[in-house]
């Protein structure tokens, strides 16, 4: 989940100019992301990167043992704690929703 969201946002950021062109060419596309939206995406990607790398790390290991995954889980827990006290409301809201879900 985290990994796929992170990857989609990274790809979207690579094509951010396309959204502007699309809004100029397609009358049905009326609400392209603005600069504030892109700033939010960048901040969210910074935060999701740790989850993406941890997920990839675990999926690459056939037999993850406690000595391998415990430090990663502790890092994730610290990141979650920091995100829940983030100065950005949208990041706190996203993290609270995901934290409650999982």
N, C-alpha and C positions, 0 to 999 in steps of 0.2 A: 504494500500500500504506500508506505512512505517513499520507497524507491521509485515507483512508477510516477507518483505525483511530482517528485523532484525532477525526474527525467523529462516529463511533459513541460514543466515550467522552464527548464533549461532550453529546450527546443523552441518554445514560444519566444523566449528572450532573443534567440538568434534571429528570429523572423519578425521582430517588432516593427520594422519599417513596412513589411508586407501588410500589416493591419491598417496602416495609414493609407497605403495605395488602394487597398480593398475598399475602404470607406469612400474613397473618391470615385471608384469605378462601379461599385454595386450599390444601387439605391436602397436595397433591402438591408444592407449592413450599415446601421445608423449609430452604433455605440462602440467605436473602437476604444481600446484601453488608452487612457490619458497618461501623462507623465507621472502623476501621483500613483496610478495603478501599477506602472512599471517599477516605481521605487518600492512599492509594497512587495511585488514579486521578487525583486532582488533581495530584500531583507528576509523574506520567507525562505528563499533558496539557501541563503547563508545558514539559516537555522536548520533546514531539512538535510543539509549535506551530511551531518553526523549520523542521522538515521539511515540515510542511503548507504553510506560506507559500512556501517555496522551490519545492515541487512545483507549486503553483498559479501561481507566477511564471513558471516554465519552460513550463508548458502553455499559458499565455496568449500566449507569444511564438512567432510563426511561424518566425522565423529567429534563434535565440539564437546570438550570437557570443561569442567568448572574453571580450571586455570586459564583456559583460553577465553571463555565467554564472560567470566565474572568482571574483569576490568572493563570490558566493553559495556556491560550492563550498568556498571557504576558510572561510567562516563555518560551514558544515556540518561541516567537518573539525574545527574548534575545539570545536564543540558535542559531537561524538562523543568527542573526547579528554577533555573535561570529564565526560561521562557515564560513560566507562569508569573514571573515578576518583571517581565519585559515592559519598557516604557510605551510600547506600541499596543494599543487596545486590540487591534485586529489579530496580532500574534497571540496575545493572551487568550482571546476568544477561541481561536482555532485550536490552541493547545488544550484548553479546558474541554472543548468538545471531544477531541481525540482521546484525551486522558480518561474521560468518563466512559467513552465507548470501549476502550481496551482495558 
